[in-house]
Amino acid sequence: MAALTWLWPGASGPSIARLFHRALALIFLVAWCSLGWQVQLLVGERGLMPWRAVTDSTLVLGTMVGATLAVVALCGVRPRICMALSTVLYFGYTIACRTFLSFQWDNLLIECGMLASFLPTDRPAPAAHLLFRLLTFKLYFESGIAKWQSEIEDWHDGSAMAFYYETAPLPTALAWYAHNLPAWWHAFESRTTLVLELVLPFAIFGPRKARLAVAIVFTAFQLIDIATANYGFFCFLAAILHLFLLEDRDLPRKLQEASVEVPRRWTKLWPAGVGVYAVLSLLGGLRAFTDVSVSTPIDHLRVVNTYHLFASITRERIEPELALQLRDGTWQTMEMWHKAGDPARRPGWVAPHQPRLDFQLWFFGLGFRGRPPSYVMALLTRACREPDVIQSLFRQPLPRDPQVVRLSFHQYKFTTSDERARTGAWWTRTLVDATPAIPCDR
């Protein structure tokens, strides 16, 4: 048994916990500021999906409260209480914002916040640290299962990464360079990702040297994602989970502080908590990846989640573009700040901020031949009648009193190296469809 003591994360102690609390507080601060910047546009009284239960001032005030809790936790004042309150508040906003806060990283933030409220910073707490290792394992291993089960088997045949950089919702400029790497490299990336997510996660529960190696590999993996695509705060949140693969002695001396013993009164309660969390996680995994249909009373709370990131990679990028017809009969197309837009414009960096509508319209583009969702119809209505409400979304001033509005759909592809050398463009685009024109006086 002595040889297996590394299974119990006793050496991952209060120094790790303090560092994680501050890192999570910083991510909560970013999440609250990002949401506060756009919450009125998304679900305000004149927003795209109005939440009638509260006023605009209440929506904004709530994000300010969340940001304040994050700052207090960042300063090291009652971090567990701040994390608990911030998590409950953020869960409330996921209800209010519905589609716009439905991403897996929103769930991950809630789950991390919930676990952080049980993470002491003044004493070793092996069971609490074990919960975070279980969460890290879930994040990677379940995503690996989802890729393995891809219906188009794109991770098996090595084709997934040949499309990933080009079709990511909000790619960066470095994605262009990554996309234009040789085909053999993309095949290597695809199959290596399967190994990384299906095999390496088991080392999370291994000896110290194995955990250190995995922490380096996983962190490099997240850094590549940060460099090539804008996924809001997700990659940063995933990266700080790697802290629990370390021990206090792995941190710089300045971050190491004396530990005290675990009070005995907690030692009998923690195993039950770990067991409950593990069972709920297993049930969620069975529901997501097998034919077993199970549910639990807390599924809707989003505190124990299943992760299935990039299960299969879409093969084409369809971008919707707003167009308005002016009184003189000419059409004016409007470019959003963070969508592909002008083929000559360089893709930019916006993470850790997540422009929720820009991101959500990527999903709309995937199914553009279906019925437009309510937020898209609201966007068209605002463009006609209340352009000031949505002006912040667009690079150009919206025209006043347009006659007709419509959406056009273009397929975007990254240029090749030769094409970019010849034209200077980052993208090529082809018109594939357009919605019927809608009179603005309807």
LOLUMNU-615326 format. One record per residue (C-alpha): residue number from 1; x, y, z. Coordinates in Angstrom, 1 decimal, always signed. Layout:
<site num="NUM" x="X" y="Y" z="Z"/>
...
***
This chain:
<site num="1" x="+0.0" y="+0.0" z="+0.0"/>
<site num="2" x="+2.8" y="+2.4" z="+0.7"/>
<site num="3" x="+3.8" y="+2.2" z="-2.9"/>
<site num="4" x="+0.4" y="+3.6" z="-3.9"/>
<site num="5" x="+0.4" y="+6.7" z="-1.7"/>
<site num="6" x="+0.7" y="+8.9" z="-4.8"/>
<site num="7" x="-2.9" y="+8.1" z="-5.6"/>
<site num="8" x="-4.0" y="+10.3" z="-2.7"/>
<site num="9" x="-3.0" y="+13.9" z="-3.4"/>
<site num="10" x="-1.8" y="+14.8" z="+0.1"/>
<site num="11" x="+1.2" y="+16.8" z="-1.1"/>
<site num="12" x="-1.1" y="+19.0" z="-3.3"/>
<site num="13" x="-1.8" y="+21.3" z="-0.4"/>
<site num="14" x="-2.7" y="+24.9" z="+0.7"/>
<site num="15" x="-0.2" y="+26.6" z="-1.5"/>
<site num="16" x="-1.8" y="+25.0" z="-4.6"/>
<site num="17" x="-5.2" y="+25.9" z="-3.3"/>
<site num="18" x="-4.4" y="+29.5" z="-2.7"/>
<site num="19" x="-2.9" y="+29.9" z="-6.2"/>
<site num="20" x="-5.9" y="+28.2" z="-7.7"/>
<site num="21" x="-8.4" y="+30.4" z="-5.9"/>
<site num="22" x="-6.7" y="+33.5" z="-7.1"/>
<site num="23" x="-6.5" y="+32.2" z="-10.7"/>
<site num="24" x="-10.1" y="+31.2" z="-10.7"/>
<site num="25" x="-11.1" y="+34.5" z="-9.2"/>
<site num="26" x="-9.3" y="+36.2" z="-12.1"/>
<site num="27" x="-11.2" y="+34.1" z="-14.6"/>
<site num="28" x="-14.5" y="+34.9" z="-12.9"/>
<site num="29" x="-13.6" y="+38.6" z="-13.1"/>
<site num="30" x="-13.0" y="+38.2" z="-16.8"/>
<site num="31" x="-16.2" y="+36.3" z="-17.3"/>
<site num="32" x="-18.2" y="+38.9" z="-15.4"/>
<site num="33" x="-16.7" y="+41.8" z="-17.2"/>
<site num="34" x="-17.2" y="+40.1" z="-20.6"/>
<site num="35" x="-20.8" y="+39.4" z="-19.8"/>
<site num="36" x="-21.5" y="+42.8" z="-18.3"/>
<site num="37" x="-20.2" y="+44.5" z="-21.5"/>
<site num="38" x="-22.9" y="+42.7" z="-23.6"/>
<site num="39" x="-25.7" y="+41.5" z="-21.3"/>
<site num="40" x="-28.1" y="+44.3" z="-22.2"/>
<site num="41" x="-27.6" y="+43.6" z="-25.9"/>
<site num="42" x="-28.2" y="+39.9" z="-25.4"/>
<site num="43" x="-31.1" y="+39.7" z="-22.9"/>
<site num="44" x="-32.0" y="+43.3" z="-21.9"/>
<site num="45" x="-35.4" y="+44.9" z="-22.3"/>
<site num="46" x="-34.5" y="+45.8" z="-26.0"/>
<site num="47" x="-32.1" y="+42.9" z="-26.4"/>
<site num="48" x="-32.1" y="+40.0" z="-28.8"/>
<site num="49" x="-33.6" y="+37.6" z="-26.4"/>
<site num="50" x="-35.2" y="+39.8" z="-23.7"/>
<site num="51" x="-35.4" y="+38.4" z="-20.1"/>
<site num="52" x="-38.6" y="+40.0" z="-18.9"/>
<site num="53" x="-38.1" y="+39.0" z="-15.2"/>
<site num="54" x="-35.6" y="+41.9" z="-14.5"/>
<site num="55" x="-34.7" y="+45.3" z="-15.6"/>
<site num="56" x="-31.6" y="+46.3" z="-17.5"/>
<site num="57" x="-30.1" y="+48.1" z="-14.5"/>
<site num="58" x="-30.6" y="+44.9" z="-12.5"/>
<site num="59" x="-28.9" y="+42.8" z="-15.1"/>
<site num="60" x="-25.9" y="+45.1" z="-15.2"/>
<site num="61" x="-25.8" y="+45.5" z="-11.4"/>
<site num="62" x="-25.7" y="+41.7" z="-11.1"/>
<site num="63" x="-22.6" y="+41.5" z="-13.2"/>
<site num="64" x="-21.0" y="+44.2" z="-11.2"/>
<site num="65" x="-21.7" y="+42.3" z="-8.0"/>
<site num="66" x="-20.1" y="+39.2" z="-9.6"/>
<site num="67" x="-17.0" y="+41.2" z="-10.6"/>
<site num="68" x="-16.8" y="+42.6" z="-7.1"/>
<site num="69" x="-16.9" y="+39.1" z="-5.6"/>
<site num="70" x="-14.1" y="+38.0" z="-7.9"/>
<site num="71" x="-11.9" y="+41.0" z="-6.9"/>
<site num="72" x="-12.5" y="+40.3" z="-3.2"/>
<site num="73" x="-11.5" y="+36.6" z="-3.8"/>
<site num="74" x="-8.5" y="+37.7" z="-5.8"/>
<site num="75" x="-7.3" y="+39.7" z="-2.8"/>
<site num="76" x="-7.5" y="+36.5" z="-0.7"/>
<site num="77" x="-10.5" y="+37.6" z="+1.4"/>
<site num="78" x="-13.0" y="+34.8" z="+2.1"/>
<site num="79" x="-12.3" y="+33.1" z="-1.3"/>
<site num="80" x="-14.5" y="+30.1" z="-0.6"/>
<site num="81" x="-17.6" y="+32.2" z="+0.2"/>
<site num="82" x="-16.9" y="+34.5" z="-2.7"/>
<site num="83" x="-16.6" y="+31.5" z="-5.1"/>
<site num="84" x="-19.9" y="+30.0" z="-3.8"/>
<site num="85" x="-21.8" y="+33.3" z="-4.2"/>
<site num="86" x="-20.3" y="+34.0" z="-7.6"/>
<site num="87" x="-21.1" y="+30.5" z="-8.8"/>
<site num="88" x="-24.7" y="+30.8" z="-7.7"/>
<site num="89" x="-25.0" y="+34.2" z="-9.4"/>
<site num="90" x="-23.4" y="+33.0" z="-12.6"/>
<site num="91" x="-25.8" y="+30.0" z="-12.7"/>
<site num="92" x="-28.6" y="+32.5" z="-12.5"/>
<site num="93" x="-27.3" y="+34.3" z="-15.5"/>
<site num="94" x="-27.1" y="+31.1" z="-17.5"/>
<site num="95" x="-30.8" y="+30.8" z="-16.9"/>
<site num="96" x="-31.4" y="+34.4" z="-18.0"/>
<site num="97" x="-29.1" y="+34.3" z="-21.0"/>
<site num="98" x="-30.2" y="+30.9" z="-22.2"/>
<site num="99" x="-28.6" y="+30.2" z="-25.6"/>
<site num="100" x="-25.9" y="+32.7" z="-25.1"/>
<site num="101" x="-24.5" y="+31.1" z="-21.9"/>
<site num="102" x="-25.0" y="+27.5" z="-23.0"/>
<site num="103" x="-21.4" y="+26.6" z="-23.7"/>
<site num="104" x="-19.5" y="+23.8" z="-22.1"/>
<site num="105" x="-17.0" y="+26.3" z="-20.6"/>
<site num="106" x="-19.9" y="+28.0" z="-18.8"/>
<site num="107" x="-20.7" y="+24.7" z="-17.2"/>
<site num="108" x="-17.0" y="+24.2" z="-16.4"/>
<site num="109" x="-16.9" y="+27.6" z="-14.7"/>
<site num="110" x="-19.9" y="+26.6" z="-12.5"/>
<site num="111" x="-18.4" y="+23.2" z="-11.7"/>
<site num="112" x="-15.1" y="+24.8" z="-10.8"/>
<site num="113" x="-16.7" y="+27.4" z="-8.7"/>
<site num="114" x="-18.8" y="+24.8" z="-6.8"/>
<site num="115" x="-15.7" y="+22.7" z="-6.0"/>
<site num="116" x="-13.7" y="+25.8" z="-5.1"/>
<site num="117" x="-16.2" y="+26.6" z="-2.4"/>
<site num="118" x="-15.1" y="+23.4" z="-0.7"/>
<site num="119" x="-11.4" y="+24.0" z="-1.2"/>
<site num="120" x="-9.7" y="+25.2" z="+2.0"/>
<site num="121" x="-6.6" y="+27.4" z="+1.6"/>
<site num="122" x="-5.2" y="+27.1" z="+5.2"/>
<site num="123" x="-4.6" y="+23.4" z="+5.5"/>
<site num="124" x="-4.1" y="+20.2" z="+3.4"/>
<site num="125" x="-7.3" y="+18.8" z="+1.9"/>
<site num="126" x="-6.4" y="+15.8" z="-0.1"/>
<site num="127" x="-10.1" y="+14.8" z="-0.9"/>
<site num="128" x="-10.9" y="+18.3" z="-2.2"/>
<site num="129" x="-7.8" y="+18.2" z="-4.4"/>
<site num="130" x="-8.8" y="+14.7" z="-5.6"/>
<site num="131" x="-12.1" y="+16.2" z="-6.8"/>
<site num="132" x="-10.3" y="+18.6" z="-9.0"/>
<site num="133" x="-8.2" y="+15.9" z="-10.4"/>
<site num="134" x="-11.4" y="+13.9" z="-11.2"/>
<site num="135" x="-12.8" y="+17.0" z="-12.9"/>
<site num="136" x="-9.6" y="+17.4" z="-15.0"/>
<site num="137" x="-9.8" y="+13.7" z="-15.9"/>
<site num="138" x="-13.4" y="+14.2" z="-17.0"/>
<site num="139" x="-12.6" y="+17.2" z="-19.1"/>
<site num="140" x="-10.0" y="+15.4" z="-21.2"/>
<site num="141" x="-11.1" y="+11.8" z="-21.2"/>
<site num="142" x="-14.8" y="+12.5" z="-22.0"/>
<site num="143" x="-13.7" y="+14.7" z="-24.8"/>
<site num="144" x="-11.6" y="+11.9" z="-26.1"/>
<site num="145" x="-14.5" y="+9.5" z="-25.9"/>
<site num="146" x="-16.6" y="+11.9" z="-27.9"/>
<site num="147" x="-13.9" y="+12.2" z="-30.6"/>
<site num="148" x="-13.6" y="+8.4" z="-30.7"/>
<site num="149" x="-17.3" y="+8.0" z="-31.2"/>
<site num="150" x="-17.4" y="+10.7" z="-34.0"/>
<site num="151" x="-20.0" y="+9.6" z="-36.6"/>
<site num="152" x="-17.7" y="+10.7" z="-39.5"/>
<site num="153" x="-14.6" y="+9.1" z="-37.9"/>
<site num="154" x="-12.6" y="+12.2" z="-38.7"/>
<site num="155" x="-10.3" y="+11.7" z="-35.7"/>
<site num="156" x="-9.6" y="+8.1" z="-36.8"/>
<site num="157" x="-8.8" y="+8.8" z="-40.4"/>
<site num="158" x="-6.6" y="+11.9" z="-39.5"/>
<site num="159" x="-8.7" y="+14.4" z="-41.3"/>
<site num="160" x="-10.1" y="+16.4" z="-38.3"/>
<site num="161" x="-7.3" y="+18.9" z="-37.9"/>
<site num="162" x="-7.2" y="+19.5" z="-41.6"/>
<site num="163" x="-10.5" y="+21.4" z="-41.1"/>
<site num="164" x="-10.3" y="+22.5" z="-37.5"/>
<site num="165" x="-8.3" y="+25.7" z="-37.8"/>
<site num="166" x="-10.3" y="+27.0" z="-40.8"/>
<site num="167" x="-13.8" y="+26.2" z="-39.3"/>
<site num="168" x="-13.2" y="+27.2" z="-35.6"/>
<site num="169" x="-15.9" y="+29.7" z="-34.6"/>
<site num="170" x="-13.5" y="+32.6" z="-34.1"/>
<site num="171" x="-10.0" y="+31.7" z="-35.4"/>
<site num="172" x="-6.9" y="+33.9" z="-34.9"/>
<site num="173" x="-4.3" y="+34.9" z="-37.4"/>
<site num="174" x="-2.1" y="+32.0" z="-36.3"/>
<site num="175" x="-4.9" y="+29.6" z="-37.4"/>
<site num="176" x="-4.1" y="+30.5" z="-41.0"/>
<site num="177" x="-0.5" y="+29.4" z="-40.6"/>
<site num="178" x="-1.5" y="+26.2" z="-38.8"/>
<site num="179" x="-4.1" y="+25.4" z="-41.5"/>
<site num="180" x="-1.5" y="+25.7" z="-44.2"/>
<site num="181" x="+0.8" y="+23.1" z="-42.6"/>
<site num="182" x="+1.3" y="+19.9" z="-44.5"/>
<site num="183" x="-1.5" y="+17.2" z="-44.6"/>
<site num="184" x="+0.8" y="+14.7" z="-42.9"/>
<site num="185" x="+1.1" y="+17.0" z="-39.9"/>
<site num="186" x="-2.7" y="+17.4" z="-39.6"/>
<site num="187" x="-3.1" y="+13.6" z="-39.7"/>
<site num="188" x="-0.5" y="+13.4" z="-36.9"/>
<site num="189" x="-2.2" y="+16.1" z="-34.9"/>
<site num="190" x="-5.6" y="+14.3" z="-35.2"/>
<site num="191" x="-4.4" y="+10.9" z="-34.0"/>
<site num="192" x="-2.1" y="+12.4" z="-31.4"/>
<site num="193" x="-5.1" y="+14.2" z="-29.9"/>
<site num="194" x="-6.9" y="+10.9" z="-29.4"/>
<site num="195" x="-3.9" y="+9.5" z="-27.6"/>
<site num="196" x="-3.6" y="+12.7" z="-25.5"/>
<site num="197" x="-7.2" y="+12.6" z="-24.4"/>
<site num="198" x="-7.8" y="+8.9" z="-24.1"/>
<site num="199" x="-4.5" y="+7.7" z="-22.6"/>
<site num="200" x="-2.7" y="+10.5" z="-20.9"/>
<site num="201" x="-5.5" y="+11.5" z="-18.5"/>
<site num="202" x="-4.9" y="+8.3" z="-16.5"/>
<site num="203" x="-1.5" y="+9.7" z="-15.5"/>
<site num="204" x="-3.5" y="+12.4" z="-13.6"/>
<site num="205" x="-3.7" y="+9.8" z="-10.8"/>
<site num="206" x="-0.1" y="+8.6" z="-11.3"/>
<site num="207" x="+3.2" y="+9.3" z="-9.5"/>
<site num="208" x="+4.5" y="+12.9" z="-9.3"/>
<site num="209" x="+6.8" y="+12.7" z="-12.3"/>
<site num="210" x="+4.0" y="+11.3" z="-14.5"/>
<site num="211" x="+1.7" y="+14.1" z="-13.4"/>
<site num="212" x="+4.3" y="+16.8" z="-14.0"/>
<site num="213" x="+4.8" y="+15.5" z="-17.6"/>
<site num="214" x="+1.1" y="+15.4" z="-18.2"/>
<site num="215" x="+0.7" y="+18.9" z="-16.8"/>
<site num="216" x="+3.3" y="+20.2" z="-19.3"/>
<site num="217" x="+1.7" y="+18.4" z="-22.2"/>
<site num="218" x="-1.9" y="+19.5" z="-21.4"/>
<site num="219" x="-0.7" y="+23.1" z="-20.8"/>
<site num="220" x="+1.0" y="+23.1" z="-24.2"/>
<site num="221" x="-2.2" y="+21.8" z="-25.7"/>
<site num="222" x="-4.2" y="+24.6" z="-24.2"/>
<site num="223" x="-1.6" y="+27.2" z="-25.3"/>
<site num="224" x="-2.0" y="+26.0" z="-28.9"/>
<site num="225" x="-5.7" y="+26.5" z="-28.6"/>
<site num="226" x="-5.3" y="+30.0" z="-27.2"/>
<site num="227" x="-2.9" y="+30.9" z="-30.0"/>
<site num="228" x="-5.1" y="+29.6" z="-32.8"/>
<site num="229" x="-8.7" y="+30.2" z="-31.7"/>
<site num="230" x="-10.8" y="+32.5" z="-29.5"/>
<site num="231" x="-12.7" y="+30.4" z="-27.0"/>
<site num="232" x="-13.3" y="+33.0" z="-24.4"/>
<site num="233" x="-12.0" y="+32.1" z="-21.0"/>
<site num="234" x="-12.2" y="+28.3" z="-21.6"/>
<site num="235" x="-8.6" y="+27.5" z="-22.4"/>
<site num="236" x="-7.4" y="+29.6" z="-19.4"/>
<site num="237" x="-9.9" y="+27.8" z="-17.1"/>
<site num="238" x="-8.8" y="+24.4" z="-18.3"/>
<site num="239" x="-5.1" y="+25.4" z="-17.9"/>
<site num="240" x="-5.4" y="+26.4" z="-14.2"/>
<site num="241" x="-6.9" y="+22.9" z="-13.4"/>
<site num="242" x="-3.4" y="+21.6" z="-14.2"/>
<site num="243" x="-2.3" y="+23.2" z="-10.9"/>
<site num="244" x="-3.8" y="+20.1" z="-9.1"/>
<site num="245" x="-1.3" y="+17.9" z="-11.0"/>
<site num="246" x="+1.4" y="+19.6" z="-9.0"/>
<site num="247" x="+2.5" y="+19.4" z="-5.4"/>
<site num="248" x="+3.2" y="+22.4" z="-3.1"/>
<site num="249" x="+7.0" y="+21.7" z="-3.5"/>
<site num="250" x="+6.7" y="+22.2" z="-7.3"/>
<site num="251" x="+5.8" y="+25.8" z="-6.8"/>
<site num="252" x="+8.4" y="+28.6" z="-6.5"/>
<site num="253" x="+9.6" y="+29.1" z="-2.9"/>
<site num="254" x="+7.7" y="+32.4" z="-2.5"/>
<site num="255" x="+4.4" y="+30.6" z="-3.2"/>
<site num="256" x="+5.1" y="+27.9" z="-0.6"/>
<site num="257" x="+3.8" y="+28.5" z="+2.9"/>
<site num="258" x="+3.6" y="+26.3" z="+6.0"/>
<site num="259" x="+0.8" y="+23.8" z="+6.2"/>
<site num="260" x="-1.2" y="+22.7" z="+9.2"/>
<site num="261" x="-2.9" y="+19.4" z="+9.8"/>
<site num="262" x="-6.3" y="+18.5" z="+8.5"/>
<site num="263" x="-8.9" y="+18.8" z="+11.3"/>
<site num="264" x="-10.1" y="+15.3" z="+12.1"/>
<site num="265" x="-13.7" y="+16.3" z="+12.0"/>
<site num="266" x="-13.6" y="+16.7" z="+8.2"/>
<site num="267" x="-11.8" y="+13.4" z="+7.4"/>
<site num="268" x="-14.9" y="+11.3" z="+7.8"/>
<site num="269" x="-17.1" y="+13.5" z="+5.6"/>
<site num="270" x="-14.9" y="+13.9" z="+2.5"/>
<site num="271" x="-14.8" y="+10.3" z="+1.3"/>
<site num="272" x="-18.6" y="+10.4" z="+1.0"/>
<site num="273" x="-18.4" y="+13.7" z="-1.0"/>
<site num="274" x="-15.8" y="+12.3" z="-3.3"/>
<site num="275" x="-18.0" y="+9.2" z="-3.9"/>
<site num="276" x="-21.1" y="+11.2" z="-4.6"/>
<site num="277" x="-19.2" y="+13.4" z="-7.1"/>
<site num="278" x="-17.7" y="+10.4" z="-8.8"/>
<site num="279" x="-21.1" y="+8.6" z="-9.1"/>
<site num="280" x="-22.8" y="+11.6" z="-10.5"/>
<site num="281" x="-20.0" y="+12.1" z="-13.0"/>
<site num="282" x="-20.2" y="+8.5" z="-14.1"/>
<site num="283" x="-24.0" y="+8.7" z="-14.5"/>
<site num="284" x="-23.6" y="+11.8" z="-16.7"/>
<site num="285" x="-20.9" y="+10.0" z="-18.8"/>
<site num="286" x="-23.2" y="+6.9" z="-19.3"/>
<site num="287" x="-26.0" y="+9.2" z="-20.4"/>
<site num="288" x="-23.8" y="+11.1" z="-22.9"/>
<site num="289" x="-21.8" y="+8.3" z="-24.4"/>
<site num="290" x="-23.9" y="+5.1" z="-24.1"/>
<site num="291" x="-27.5" y="+4.0" z="-24.6"/>
<site num="292" x="-28.1" y="+4.1" z="-20.9"/>
<site num="293" x="-30.7" y="+6.7" z="-20.0"/>
<site num="294" x="-30.2" y="+8.0" z="-16.5"/>
<site num="295" x="-31.0" y="+11.2" z="-14.8"/>
<site num="296" x="-30.4" y="+12.8" z="-11.4"/>
<site num="297" x="-32.2" y="+15.5" z="-9.4"/>
<site num="298" x="-29.4" y="+18.0" z="-9.8"/>
<site num="299" x="-28.8" y="+17.7" z="-13.6"/>
<site num="300" x="-30.3" y="+21.1" z="-14.2"/>
<site num="301" x="-28.0" y="+22.8" z="-11.7"/>
<site num="302" x="-24.9" y="+22.3" z="-14.0"/>
<site num="303" x="-22.6" y="+21.6" z="-11.0"/>
<site num="304" x="-21.6" y="+18.1" z="-12.2"/>
<site num="305" x="-21.2" y="+18.1" z="-16.0"/>
<site num="306" x="-20.2" y="+16.0" z="-19.0"/>
<site num="307" x="-17.7" y="+17.3" z="-21.5"/>
<site num="308" x="-17.5" y="+16.4" z="-25.2"/>
<site num="309" x="-15.5" y="+19.1" z="-26.8"/>
<site num="310" x="-14.9" y="+19.0" z="-30.6"/>
<site num="311" x="-16.6" y="+15.6" z="-31.0"/>
<site num="312" x="-16.4" y="+16.0" z="-34.8"/>
<site num="313" x="-15.1" y="+18.9" z="-36.8"/>
<site num="314" x="-17.4" y="+20.7" z="-39.3"/>
<site num="315" x="-16.1" y="+20.6" z="-42.9"/>
<site num="316" x="-17.2" y="+24.0" z="-44.0"/>
<site num="317" x="-17.5" y="+27.5" z="-42.7"/>
<site num="318" x="-20.7" y="+29.4" z="-43.5"/>
<site num="319" x="-20.8" y="+33.0" z="-42.4"/>
<site num="320" x="-24.1" y="+35.0" z="-42.3"/>
<site num="321" x="-23.8" y="+38.6" z="-43.3"/>
<site num="322" x="-26.4" y="+41.4" z="-42.7"/>
<site num="323" x="-27.3" y="+43.5" z="-45.7"/>
<site num="324" x="-29.6" y="+46.5" z="-45.8"/>
<site num="325" x="-31.1" y="+48.1" z="-48.8"/>
<site num="326" x="-31.1" y="+51.9" z="-48.8"/>
<site num="327" x="-33.7" y="+54.3" z="-50.2"/>
<site num="328" x="-31.7" y="+54.7" z="-53.4"/>
<site num="329" x="-31.9" y="+50.9" z="-54.0"/>
<site num="330" x="-28.2" y="+50.2" z="-53.2"/>
<site num="331" x="-27.3" y="+47.4" z="-50.7"/>
<site num="332" x="-25.0" y="+48.0" z="-47.8"/>
<site num="333" x="-23.4" y="+45.0" z="-46.1"/>
<site num="334" x="-22.5" y="+45.2" z="-42.4"/>
<site num="335" x="-19.4" y="+43.6" z="-40.9"/>
<site num="336" x="-19.4" y="+42.4" z="-37.4"/>
<site num="337" x="-16.3" y="+43.1" z="-35.3"/>
<site num="338" x="-15.2" y="+39.5" z="-34.8"/>
<site num="339" x="-16.7" y="+37.5" z="-37.7"/>
<site num="340" x="-14.6" y="+36.7" z="-40.8"/>
<site num="341" x="-16.1" y="+39.6" z="-42.9"/>
<site num="342" x="-13.7" y="+41.2" z="-45.4"/>
<site num="343" x="-11.5" y="+38.5" z="-46.8"/>
<site num="344" x="-8.5" y="+40.9" z="-46.6"/>
<site num="345" x="-8.9" y="+41.5" z="-42.9"/>
<site num="346" x="-6.6" y="+39.7" z="-40.6"/>
<site num="347" x="-8.4" y="+37.4" z="-38.0"/>
<site num="348" x="-7.9" y="+38.9" z="-34.6"/>
<site num="349" x="-7.5" y="+38.0" z="-31.0"/>
<site num="350" x="-10.4" y="+38.7" z="-28.6"/>
<site num="351" x="-10.1" y="+36.0" z="-25.9"/>
<site num="352" x="-10.5" y="+35.8" z="-22.9"/>
<site num="353" x="-13.5" y="+38.0" z="-23.8"/>
<site num="354" x="-16.2" y="+36.1" z="-25.7"/>
<site num="355" x="-18.4" y="+38.1" z="-28.0"/>
<site num="356" x="-21.5" y="+35.9" z="-27.4"/>
<site num="357" x="-23.5" y="+36.8" z="-30.5"/>
<site num="358" x="-20.6" y="+36.6" z="-32.9"/>
<site num="359" x="-19.8" y="+33.1" z="-31.5"/>
<site num="360" x="-23.5" y="+32.0" z="-31.6"/>
<site num="361" x="-23.9" y="+33.0" z="-35.2"/>
<site num="362" x="-21.3" y="+30.4" z="-36.1"/>
<site num="363" x="-23.8" y="+27.8" z="-35.0"/>
<site num="364" x="-26.5" y="+29.5" z="-37.0"/>
<site num="365" x="-24.3" y="+29.3" z="-40.0"/>
<site num="366" x="-24.0" y="+25.5" z="-39.6"/>
<site num="367" x="-27.8" y="+25.2" z="-40.1"/>
<site num="368" x="-28.5" y="+28.3" z="-42.1"/>
<site num="369" x="-31.1" y="+26.6" z="-44.4"/>
<site num="370" x="-33.3" y="+26.0" z="-41.4"/>
<site num="371" x="-35.6" y="+28.4" z="-39.6"/>
<site num="372" x="-33.7" y="+31.3" z="-38.2"/>
<site num="373" x="-33.7" y="+31.3" z="-34.3"/>
<site num="374" x="-35.4" y="+34.1" z="-32.5"/>
<site num="375" x="-32.2" y="+36.1" z="-31.8"/>
<site num="376" x="-31.5" y="+36.3" z="-35.5"/>
<site num="377" x="-34.9" y="+37.6" z="-36.3"/>
<site num="378" x="-34.6" y="+40.1" z="-33.5"/>
<site num="379" x="-31.2" y="+41.2" z="-35.0"/>
<site num="380" x="-32.9" y="+41.9" z="-38.3"/>
<site num="381" x="-35.8" y="+43.8" z="-36.6"/>
<site num="382" x="-33.4" y="+45.9" z="-34.6"/>
<site num="383" x="-31.4" y="+46.7" z="-37.8"/>
<site num="384" x="-34.5" y="+48.1" z="-39.3"/>
<site num="385" x="-36.1" y="+49.9" z="-36.5"/>
<site num="386" x="-33.6" y="+50.4" z="-33.6"/>
<site num="387" x="-30.1" y="+50.4" z="-35.1"/>
<site num="388" x="-28.7" y="+52.1" z="-32.0"/>
<site num="389" x="-29.4" y="+49.0" z="-30.0"/>
<site num="390" x="-27.1" y="+46.8" z="-32.1"/>
<site num="391" x="-24.6" y="+49.4" z="-33.4"/>
<site num="392" x="-21.8" y="+48.2" z="-31.1"/>
<site num="393" x="-21.8" y="+44.8" z="-33.0"/>
<site num="394" x="-20.8" y="+46.4" z="-36.3"/>
<site num="395" x="-17.7" y="+48.1" z="-37.7"/>
<site num="396" x="-19.6" y="+50.5" z="-39.9"/>
<site num="397" x="-22.4" y="+52.9" z="-38.8"/>
<site num="398" x="-25.8" y="+51.3" z="-39.4"/>
<site num="399" x="-27.9" y="+53.2" z="-42.0"/>
<site num="400" x="-31.0" y="+55.1" z="-40.8"/>
<site num="401" x="-34.4" y="+54.2" z="-42.3"/>
<site num="402" x="-33.4" y="+51.2" z="-44.5"/>
<site num="403" x="-36.1" y="+49.8" z="-46.8"/>
<site num="404" x="-35.3" y="+46.1" z="-46.8"/>
<site num="405" x="-33.1" y="+43.8" z="-44.7"/>
<site num="406" x="-31.8" y="+40.3" z="-45.5"/>
<site num="407" x="-29.0" y="+37.8" z="-44.6"/>
<site num="408" x="-26.6" y="+36.4" z="-47.1"/>
<site num="409" x="-24.5" y="+33.4" z="-46.5"/>
<site num="410" x="-20.9" y="+32.9" z="-47.7"/>
<site num="411" x="-18.6" y="+29.9" z="-47.5"/>
<site num="412" x="-15.2" y="+31.0" z="-46.2"/>
<site num="413" x="-11.9" y="+29.2" z="-46.8"/>
<site num="414" x="-8.5" y="+30.1" z="-45.8"/>
<site num="415" x="-6.3" y="+31.2" z="-48.7"/>
<site num="416" x="-3.3" y="+29.1" z="-49.6"/>
<site num="417" x="+0.2" y="+30.5" z="-49.2"/>
<site num="418" x="+0.3" y="+31.2" z="-52.9"/>
<site num="419" x="-3.1" y="+33.0" z="-52.9"/>
<site num="420" x="-2.1" y="+35.1" z="-50.0"/>
<site num="421" x="+1.2" y="+36.0" z="-51.5"/>
<site num="422" x="-0.7" y="+37.1" z="-54.7"/>
<site num="423" x="-3.7" y="+38.8" z="-53.2"/>
<site num="424" x="-2.8" y="+39.6" z="-49.6"/>
<site num="425" x="-6.2" y="+38.0" z="-48.5"/>
<site num="426" x="-6.6" y="+35.7" z="-45.6"/>
<site num="427" x="-9.9" y="+34.2" z="-46.8"/>
<site num="428" x="-11.7" y="+33.4" z="-50.0"/>
<site num="429" x="-15.4" y="+33.4" z="-49.9"/>
<site num="430" x="-18.3" y="+32.2" z="-52.1"/>
<site num="431" x="-21.9" y="+33.2" z="-51.9"/>
<site num="432" x="-24.0" y="+30.1" z="-51.2"/>
<site num="433" x="-27.5" y="+31.5" z="-50.3"/>
<site num="434" x="-29.5" y="+34.4" z="-49.0"/>
<site num="435" x="-32.7" y="+34.8" z="-47.1"/>
<site num="436" x="-35.7" y="+36.4" z="-48.8"/>
<site num="437" x="-35.6" y="+40.2" z="-48.4"/>
<site num="438" x="-37.8" y="+41.5" z="-45.5"/>
<site num="439" x="-39.4" y="+44.9" z="-45.8"/>
<site num="440" x="-38.5" y="+47.0" z="-42.8"/>
<site num="441" x="-42.0" y="+48.5" z="-42.6"/>
<site num="442" x="-43.5" y="+45.1" z="-41.9"/>
***
